[in-house]
Structure formats: structure tokens, C-alpha cells
Amino acid sequence: MTKSLLPILAGFFLLAGCARNYTIVKTSGEHVTAHGKPKYANGYYYYTDATGHKTRVFASRVREIAPANMVSDPAAGFQTK
């Protein structure tokens, strides 16, 4: 039982890491949530938005693309302890 459970759990954790949401921060400050990592081609970033529509954004309009939990907030400033 435990021998078959370990590979199943390992596969689950590997697959769960692949389907992550990314946040695209535009130069205007707007945050857009994308399902999966955006793809770059011909000067545009192509992505699937939160509603499931395939969309693109011009690359010069993008300031940052990062996983949703790692996006920096430029308004936060320095944090002291």
C-alpha cells in the first residue's frame, strides 16, 4: 500500500506545481492574472486570463511577469523589522 502511495503523491505534487497562476504587471500599474506562464512571440505576450479568454499584451507595456505569490509591490517601499 505505501509503495504505491508514494509515487502517486509525488506525481500529484509535481503536477500541482505546473499549473500556477502568474501576475502580469503593466507599466500603467495594472495587475492582470494569467492562468499558466505567458508565452512571448513576435513582440507580444500571449496568455489565458482568469476568465479563460486567450489574450495578448504588447511586450513594451509589461513591467513584470511573476508567479502570483512573488509579485513585488512598488508602493510598499522598504520594510523594517
JOFENLIN-V102163 format. One record per residue. RES is the residue in one small letter. OMEGA is omega as a letter, one per 20 degrees, with the letter a starting at -180 (999 if undefined). NEAR is the number of other ideal C-beta (glycine too) atoms within 10 Angstrom. D_FIRST is the distance of its C-alpha to the first C-alpha in Angstrom with 1 decimal. Layout:
RES;OMEGA;NEAR;D_FIRST  RES;OMEGA;NEAR;D_FIRST
This chain:
m;a;4;0.0  t;r;5;3.8  k;r;6;5.5  s;a;7;5.6  l;a;9;6.3  l;r;9;9.0  p;r;9;11.0  i;r;8;11.1  l;r;9;12.4  a;r;10;14.7  g;r;10;16.1  f;a;10;16.8  f;r;8;18.7  l;r;9;20.6  l;r;9;21.7  a;r;9;22.6  g;a;8;25.0  c;a;8;26.8  a;a;8;28.0  r;r;13;30.3  n;r;13;33.7  y;r;20;36.7  t;r;16;40.0  i;r;22;43.2  v;a;18;46.2  k;a;14;49.5  t;r;11;52.7  s;a;7;54.0  g;a;9;51.3  e;r;11;49.4  h;r;12;45.5  v;r;18;43.7  t;r;13;40.0  a;r;21;38.4  h;a;15;35.1  g;a;12;33.9  k;r;14;36.0  p;r;20;39.6  k;r;10;40.9  y;r;12;44.3  a;r;9;46.7  n;r;7;50.6  g;a;9;51.3  y;r;17;48.9  y;r;21;45.4  y;a;14;43.6  y;r;21;40.8  t;a;13;39.3  d;a;13;40.5  a;r;10;38.7  t;r;8;40.1  g;r;7;38.8  h;r;8;42.2  k;a;8;42.6  t;r;15;45.2  r;r;14;47.0  v;a;18;48.9  f;a;11;51.5  a;a;13;50.3  s;r;9;53.3  r;a;13;52.4  v;r;17;49.1  r;a;14;49.1  e;r;15;45.3  i;a;18;42.0  a;r;12;39.0  p;a;11;35.6  a;a;12;36.3  n;a;8;35.3  m;a;9;37.6  v;r;14;40.9  s;r;10;43.8  d;a;8;46.4  p;r;9;49.9  a;a;6;51.4  a;a;7;49.3  g;r;7;51.5  f;r;4;50.8  q;r;5;48.7  t;a;4;49.6  k;999;2;47.8
